[in-house]
């Protein structure tokens, strides 16, 4: 399987913004070929075949089939998968060739349409496989059908050669087109994923996953020098084929350990593969030359990586080596063009990582100063007045003890609420002073807020997490604000006594849903026309939508089968 086809198949969640081949155009050309062949045969039935009726019937069926495919293509729908359609077309053409004179058939050139379709849609290997199979079958069908017509040995010999050579060229050119398109798409994806609110670690992991999927590799590994310790340690990023992607910070390793993988130098890219013999090829990035490296050194690295093959390129920033990238294993056979492309990819990725790290550092420093200022302000302007309020309430409670018990109960309830708020404020202030941003802080924060919200408003709020939820501090803060805004909308606009907050990290994205029951008109069990009309005119919260858009996500509002209004926020992570 080629890297182009693998990338196209694996990235099924919207990475390729448009198909490799214009589906309606190809479908329209198929209809024109089928219809024109039917018209030409009707005008001049020149084929001396006793299967004339079968030829007409086959062409009519193929024309109808092509018309149906074209109509569906206008709606971007397909009867068969993309990779299957060229083989189906070739099957129709071989049937027509067999019925109309074999190697002398006028339908011979139609096979090139199927090869073009396969090559420019699925790549080199798909087009070449169809070329070889079509050539063999054409030769066999041409020979078997020669008894029905005048046998012409020159056509039987030359047409398969013509089909093989031209089909090979078409496959190569189509493969180049698909490869270049996917490379451009990968570069675009790397730029799109460089979103500072997600943090440098999550962004690097996402980019490595794209590179791994592009080559259908077993794993991708990136060693990158930390910018704040003068090269004393490196960060190790690794994504695998079946590994769960999390937002956990990458481990740090010492420079002497990392030096084992920084092989052989910052000017050399490496291809290592095992087969009949162990090969270690070195590509000099500056001189653009290829040489043979030490196979034992390459084998030691392969043993440490538990790999039978790998591609390794240096990572350079401002003409200074800062790390190394490894693309490990998989069915792809790494070569010099792959080395050149991955090197260019890292040249494109290095400034993105450096800029994101700079932005993150500046944001962290600014956030640290802001946290300390806010902590001081809250302590002086909020906590101190709360303490005074608490003391005043305690004094009132003492005076009311011999008096009205109901008023005393209300005062004690206010004192209890004040104690809870003071405890929460102190915890918040100490969190600001510590400046910690744990990855699992979002869910407990939402649960605490839901408890306070329920006690104050009387709306029972349940919080449900499907699986492990790990997001960094800035993204968690934005999600927390979305939850608070959503629950406040429930309090202001919905007449209900319960709500549900669901959060889930799955498939490289985060889904946050805020649900509340919709009131039904009294005496009605099923939704009526008025409710159905409301379903198509649901209120879309502007604040939540704006926050989700800034995070690269999308907000939708719907009504589920249980008559719950559902505000869904999907964010790619």
DOTOR-399074 format. One record per residue: x, y, z of N, C-alpha, C in turn. Coordinates in steps of 0.2 Angstrom, whole numbers, plus 5000, padded with zeros to 4 digits. Example, Ala and Ser with C-alpha at 12.3 -4.5 7.8 and 13.67 -1.06 7.14 Angstrom:
// residues 2
506649725039506249785039506649845039
506449895035506849955036506450005039
//
This chain:
// residues 573
500449945000500050005000500450065000
500350114996500750174995500550225001
500950275002500850325007500250365005
500150374999499650424997498950394998
498850324996498250294997498150285005
498650265008498550265016498250325019
498550375017498350445020497650465018
497450445012496850465010496350425014
496450355015495950315018495950325025
496550345028496550345036496250415038
496350465034496050525037495350535034
494850505038494250505036493750555039
494050595043493650645047493750715045
493850725038493850795036494550825034
495050785034495750815033495850835025
495550785021495650805014495050845012
495150915010494550955009494150945003
494450914998494150894992494350834989
494050794985494250734983494750734978
495150684977495750684972495450694965
494850664963494550664957493950704957
493750744952493150774952492550724950
492250704955491750644954491250664949
490850714949490350724944490650734937
491250764936491550764930491750694927
492050654931492150584929491550544927
491050554931490350524930490050544923
490150614922489850634916490250614910
490850604910491250574905491150504904
490950464909490750394908490150394904
489650434906489050434902489150454895
489550504894489650524887489950464883
490450434886490750374882490250324881
489850304886489450244885488850264879
488650324880488050354875488350354868
488950384868489250394861489450324858
489650284862489750214859489150184856
488550194860487950164858487650194852
487750264851487550294845487950274839
488650274840489050254834488950184832
488850134836488650064834487950064831
487550104833486850104830486850134823
487350184822487350214815487750174810
488250144813488750104809488950034812
488449984812488649924815489149884811
489749904811490349884807490649814810
490449794816490749744819490449674816
490849634813490549574810490449514815
490049534820489949484826489249454826
489249394828488549364828488249384835
488649424839488349444846488149514846
487949544840487749614839487149634844
486649584845486149604850486349604857
486849564859487149564865487549634866
487849654861488249714861487849774863
487249774859486749834860486549834867
486349774869486049764876486549784881
487149764880487749784885487849854885
487849884879487949964879487349994882
486749974881486150004884486250004892
486349944894486449934902486949974905
487549974901488050014904487950094904
487550114898487350184898486850204904
486450154905485950164911486350164918
486750124918487250114924487650184925
487850204920488250264920487850324922
487250334919486750384921486650384928
486450324931486350324938486950344942
487550324941488050344944488150424944
488050444938488150524937487650554942
486950534942486450574946486650564953
486950514955487150504962487750554964
488150554959488750594960488650674961
488050694958487850764959487750774966
487550724970487350734977487950704981
488550694978489150674981489050604985
488650564981488450494984488750444979
488950384981489250334977488950264978
488850224973488650164973489150114976
489750124973490350084975490850124978
491350094982491950134984492350164978
492750214979493150244974493550204971
493950154975494450114972494150054968
493450044969493149984965492850004958
492650074957492350094951492750084945
493450094945493850084939493850014937
493849964942493849894940493149874937
492649904940491949884937491949914930
492149974928492250004922492649954917
493149934919493649884915493249824914
492849794919492449734917491949744912
491649804912491149814906491549814900
492049854899492449864893492749794891
492949754895493149684893492649644890
492049644893491449614890491249634883
491249704882491149734876491649714871
492349704873492849684869492749614867
492649574871492549504870491949494865
491449534865490849524861490949554854
491449594853491449634847492149624844
492449574844493049554839493649554843
493649554850494249534853494849594852
495349574850495949624849495749674843
495249664839495149704834494549754836
494349754842493749784845493849864845
493349904843493449974843493349994851
493149954855493149974862493749964866
494349954863494949944866495150004870
495050064867495350124870494950144876
494350114877493950124883494350104890
494850054889495150034895495650094898
495850134894496250194896495850234901
495250244900494750284904494750254911
494750184912494750154918495450164922
495950164918496650164921496750244923
496550284919496550354921496150374928
495550344928495150354934495450324940
495750264939496150234945496750264947
497150294942497750324944497650394947
497250434945497150504947496750504953
496450444955496050454961496350414967
496650354966496950314971497650304971
498050334965498750334965499050284961
499750274961500150244957499950164957
499950134963499950064963499250044961
498750074962498050064960498050064952
498250114949498250114942498750064939
499350054942499750004939499449934939
499149914945498749854946498249844941
497849894940497349884935497649884928
498149914926498449914920498749844918
499049814923499349744922498749694921
498249694925497649644925497349654918
497149724916496849734910497249714904
497949714904498349694899498249614898
498349584904498249514903497649484901
497049514904496449494902496249514895
496449574892496349594885496749544881
497349524882497649474878497249404878
497049384884496649324884496049324880
495649384882494949384878495049394871
495649434869495749444862495949384858
496249334861496449274858495849234858
495449224863494849184863494349204858
494249274857493749294853494049304845
494649284844494949294837494549244832
494249184835493949134831493349164827
493049224831492449244828492549294822
493149324822493349374817493949354813
494149394809494749384805495349404810
495749344811496349354815496849394813
497049444817497649494815498149484821
498649454819499149444825499549504827
499649554822499949614824499549654829
498949654829498549684834498549654840
498449584840498449544846499149554850
499649564846500349574849500449644852
500249694847500449764849499949804854
499349784853498849824858499049804865
499149744867499349734874499949774876
500449774872501049814873500849894874
500449914869500249984870499849994876
499449954878499049964884499549964890
500049914890500449914896500949974897
501149994891501650054892501250124893
500750134890500350194891500050194898
499750134900499450124906500050144912
500650114911501150134916501250204916
501350244911501450314911500850354914
500250334913499650364916499650354924
499850284926499850274933500450314936
500950324933501550364936501350434937
501050464932500850534932500250544937
499750494937499250504942499450494949
499950444950500250444957500650504959
500950534955501250594956500750654958
500250654955499750704956499450694963
499250624965498950614971499450624977
500050604976500650614981500750684982
500750734977500850804978500250834982
499650814980499050834983499050824991
499250754992499250734999499750775003
500350785000500850825003500650895005
500350925000500050995001499550995007
499150945007498650935012498950925019
499450885019499850875026500150945028
500450985024500751045026500151095028
499551085025499051135027498751105034
498751045035498551015042498951035047
499651035046500151055051500051135053
499851175048499751245050499051255054
498551215052497951215055497951195062
498351145064498351115070498851155075
499151205073499551255077499151305080
498751285085498251325089498551335096
498751395098499051405104498651385110
497951395110497551375116497551305117
497751255113497851185114498451165117
498951215117499651195120500051165115
500751175117501251145112501251075112
501151045118501250965118500650935114
500050955115499450925111499550945104
499851005102499951015095500450975092
501050965095501550925093501350855092
500950825097500650755096500250745090
499750805089499350795083499650795077
500250845076500650845070500950775069
501250745074501550685073501150625071
500450635074499950585071499850595064
499850655062499750665054500250635050
500850645052501450615049501450545049
501250515055501250435055500750415051
500150445051499650415046499750425039
500150475037500350495030500750435027
501250405031501650355029501350285032
500850285035500550225038501050185042
501450225046502050205050501750175057
502150135060501950105066502050155072
502450205071502550255076502950315074
502850375077503250435076503550455082
504250475082504550495088504950555087
504850605091505250665090505550685097
506250695096506650715101506750795100
506650835105506650905104507050935110
507550975109507851005115507451065118
507451055125507051105129507451175128
507051225127507351295126507551335132
507451305138507551345144508151315148
508551265145509051235150509651225146
509751265141510451255137510651185135
510151155133510251085130510451035135
510251035141510450985146509950935146
509350945143508850885143508450895137
508050845135507650845129506950815131
506450835127505750815128505650755122
505350705124505250645120504450645118
504350655112503650645110503550585106
503050545107502950485103502250465102
502050455096501350425095501450365091
500950315093500950255090500350235086
500350185082499750165078499150155082
499150115088498650095092498650135099
499050185100499150215106498550265107
498350275113497850325115498250385116
497950435112498250505112497950545118
498450565122498250605128498550675128
498350715133498750775133499250775138
499450715141500050715146500650745143
501050775147501650815145502150755144
502550765138503050715136503650715141
503850655142504450645147505050685145
505450695150506150725149506650675149
507150675145507750635145508350675145
508850655148509550685148509850685142
510250735141510550745134511050695132
511350655137511750605136511350545133
510750535136510350475133510050495126
509850565126509650585119510150575114
510750585116511350585111511350525107
511150465110511150405107510650405101
510150445101509650445095509850505090
510250555093510450605088510950575084
510850535079511250495075511150515068
511650525063512350525065512550605066
512250655063512450725064511850765061
511850825063511250875061511250885054
511750865050511750875042511550815039
511450755042511250695039510550665041
510250645036509550605036509750535035
509350495038509550415038508950375036
509050325032508550275030508850205033
508550175037508750105039508250055038
508450005035507949945033508249885034
507949835036508149765036507849725031
508149675028507949635022508349575022
508549565015509149515014509749535018
509849605017510449635021510249695024
510649715029510449775033510749835029
510349885028510549945024510450005029
510950045029510950115032511150165027
510750205024510850255019510850325023
511350365021511450435024511350485018
510950525019510750585015511050645017
511550675014511850745016511350795014
511050835019510550885017510850945013
511450955015511751015012512051005005
512450945005512750924998512250884994
511650864996511150824992511450764989
511850734993512250664991511950614996
512050554993511850494997512450444998
512550425004513150375005512850325009
513350275010513150215014513450225021
513050215026513250225033513450165037
513550165043513750115047513150065049
513150005046512549965048512449945055
512949945059512949925066512649985070
512850045068512550105072511850105071
511650095064510950095063510550045066
510849985067510549925070510449935077
510949975081510849985088510250035089
510150085085509550125085508950085084
508950045079508350005077508149955083
508649935086508549885092508149925098
508449985099508150025104507450055103
507350065096506650085094506150025093
506449955093506049895092505749905085
506149925080505949935073506349895068
506049875062506449845057506649895051
506349955052506450005047506350075050
506650125048506450185050506750245046
506450305046506750355043506850415048
507450445048507650495053507950555049
507650615052507850675049508050725055
508550765054508650815059508150875060
508050895066507650955067508151015068
508051065064508551125064508051185065
508251235070507951295070508551355070
508451395066508951455065509651425064
509651375060510351345058510651315064
510251295069510551265075510151195076
510451135077510151075078509751075085
509151055085508751055091508450985092
508550945088508250875089508250835083
507750785083507750735078507050695078
506850685071506250655070506350585068
505950535070505950465068505250445065
505250415059504650385057504750315056
504450275061504650205062504150155059
504450105055504050045053503550065048
503050015047502550025042502749995036
502249985031502349955025502650005020
502750065021503050115016503750095016
504050095009504750085008505050155008
505450175013505650245013506250255007
506250315004506750324999506950394999
507350414995507650484995507150534994
506650534990506050584989505750584996
505650535000505350535006505750575011
506350565011506850595015506850675014
506850695008506850765006506150795008
505550755007504950785009504950795017
505150745021505050745028505550805031
506150815027506550865029506250935028
505950945023505551005021504951015026
504650955028504150965033504350985039
504950965042505250985048505451055048
505751075042505851145041505251195042
504751165040504051205040503851205047
503951145051503651135057504051165063
504751175062505151195067504951275069
504851315065504651385067504051385070
503551345068502851335071502951325078
503351265080503451245087503851305091
504351335088504651385091504251445093
503851465088503351515089502851505095
502551435094502051415099502351415106
503051395107503351385113503451455116
503651505111503751575113503051605116
502551595112501851615114501651585121
501851525122501651485128502051515134
502651525133503051555138502851625140
502751665135502451735136501851735140
501351695137500751685140500751665147
501251615149501251585155501551635160
502051675158502351725162501751785164
501451805158500851855159500351825164
500151765163499651725167499851725174
500551705175500751705182500751775186
500851825182500851895185500051905187
499651895182498951905182498651865188
498851805189498651765194498751795201
499351815202499551845208499251905210
499151945204498752005205498051995207
497751945204497051925205496951895212
497451855214497451825221497451875226
497851925225497951985230497252025230
496952035224496352075224495752035227
495751975226495251935229495251935236
495951925239496051915246495851985249
496052035246495952105250495152125249
494952115243494252145241493652105242
493752035242493251985243493251945249
493751915251493851875256493751915263
494051965263494052005269493352035271
492952055266492252075267491852015269
491951955266491551895267491651885275
492351885277492451875284492051925289
492051985287491652035291490852015291
490651995285489951975284489851915289
490251865289490251805293490151825300
490651865303490551885310489951925311
489651965307489052005308488451955308
488451905304487951855304487951815311
488551805313488651765319488351805325
488451865325488251915330487451915330
487151925324486451925323486151855326
486451805324486251735326486151735334
486651755337486651755345486151795347
485951855344485451895347484751865345
484651825340484051795338483951725342
484351705345484251635348483651625352
483551675357482951675361482251695357
482351725351481851745347481551695342
481351725336480951685331481451625328
481251565329481651515327481751505319
481251535316481251525308481751575306
481751635308482351685306482951655308
483051625314483751595316483951545311
483451505309483651455304483851485297
483551535295483751565289484451595289
484551625295485251655296485751605296
485651545299486151495300486251465293
485751465289485751435282486251485278
486151555279486551605275487251595278
487351585284488051575287488451515284
488051455283488251395280488551405273
488051445269488251465262488851505262
488951555267489551595267490151555268
490051505273490651465274490851425268
490451395264490551365258490951405253
490651465253490951515248491651535250
491751545256492451565259492951505257
492751445259493151385257493351385250
492851395246492951395239493451445236
493351505239493751565237494451555240
494551525246495251515248495551465243
495151405241495451355237495651385230
495251435228495351465222495951515222
496051545228496651595228497251555229
497251505233497851465233498051425226
497551415223497651385216497951435211
497751495212498051555208498751565210
498951565217499551575219500051515217
499851455217500251405215500351405208
499851425204499951425197499951355193
499651305197499651245194499151235189
499251195184498751185179498751105177
498451065182498350995181497950975175
498050925172497650905166496950875168
496850855174496250825176495850875181
495950935180495650985185494951005182
494850995176494251025173493550985176
493550925176492950885178492850905185
493350895190493150915197492850985198
493151035194492951105194492251115192
492051075186491351075184490851045189
491050995192490650955197490551005203
491051035206490951085211490551145209
490651165203490151225201489451195201
489351135198488651105198488351105204
488751085210488451075216488251145219
488651195218488451255220487851285217
487851275210487351295206486651265208
486651205209486051165211485751195218
486251205223486051225229485751295229
485951345225485751405224485051415220
485051375215484451385210483951335211
484151285214483651225215483551185209
483951195203483951155197484551095199
484251035198484750975199485150965193
485850975194486250975189486750905190
486750865185487150805185487750815180
488350795182488950795178489150725176
489150715170489350645167489950645163
490450605164491050605160491150535157
491150535150491250465147491950455145
492350415149493050405148493450465152
494050455151494550505154494550575150
494550625154494550695151495150725154
495650745149496250775151496350835146
496350895148496450955144496950995148
497251035144497751085147497351145151
497751185154497451235158497051285155
497351315149496951365145496351345142
496351285139495851255136495251235141
495551205147495051195152494651255155
495051315155494651375157494151395152
494251385146493751405141493151355141
493251295142492751245143492351255149
492651275155492351285161491851345160
492051405156491651455155491051445151
491151395146490651375142490051335146
490351295151489851265155489451315159
489851355162489451405167488951445163
489151465157488651505152488051465150
488251405149487651355147487151345153
487451335159486951325164486551385166
486951445165486551505167486051515161
486151495155485551505150485051455152
485151395155484651355157484251385163
484551425167484251455173483751515170
484051555165483651605163483151595158
483251545154482751535148482351475149
482551425153482151355153481751355159
481151325159480751315165480851245166
481351225170481451155171481851145178
481851085181482151075187482751025187
482951015181483550965180483950985174
484550965174485050985169485550925169
485850915163486450865163487050895159
487650885161488250905158488650845156
488750835150489150775148489750795144
490250765145490950785142491250715140
491550715134491950655132492450675127
493050645128493650645123493650585119
493550595113493550535108493750555101
494050505098494250515091494650585089
495050605094495450665092495050725093
494450725097494050785098493750775105
493450835107493150835114492450865112
491950825115491250835114490950855121
490650915122490350945128489650955126
489150925130488450935129488150955136
487651005135487251035141486551025139
486250985143485550965141485050985147
484451005145483951025149483251005147
482850975151482150955149481751015146
481351005141480951055138480251045141
479951095144479251085146478751075141
478251025143477751005138477051045140
476651065135476051085137475651035141
475251065146474951025151474450975147
474450915149473950865146474250835140
474850845138475050825131475650775133
475650715130476150665131476650675125
476450685119476850685113476950755111
477550775108477650835105477150855100
476850915101476350935096476650975090
476251005086476451045080476851105083
476651135088476951195091477751175093
477751125096478451105098478851085092
478551045088478951035082479251095078
478751145078478951205075479551235079
479551235085480051265089480751225088
480751165087481351125086481751145080
481351175075481751205069481951275070
481751305076481951375077482251385084
482751335086483051335092483551395093
483551425099484051475101484751455101
485151485097485851475097486251525102
486551495107486951545112487551575109
487551645108488051675104488751675108
488751685115489351675118489651615118
489251555119489551495118489851475111
489451495106489651485099490351525098
490351585100491051625099491651595102
491551565108492051535112492251475108
491751435106491951375102492251385096
492051435092492351455086493151475087
493251515092493951535093494451475095
494151415097494451355099494451305093
494251335087494251285081493651245081
493151255085492551205086491951225083
491351195085490751205082490251195087
489651235087489151235092488451215088
488151165090487451145087486951145093
486351165091485751155096485251115093
485051065097484551015094484050995100
483550955098483150915103483150845102
483350805107483350735107482750695107
482750635107482150595107481750595114
482150615119481850625126481550695128
481550735122481250805123481750845127
482350835126482850875130483150925125
483250985126483651035122484451015124
484751005118485450985119485951035115
486351075119486851115116487451075116
487751065110488351025109488851065106
489451055110490051095108490651045106
490851045100491350995098491951035096
492551015099493151045098493650995097
494051005091494650955089495250965094
495450915097496050915101496550865099
//
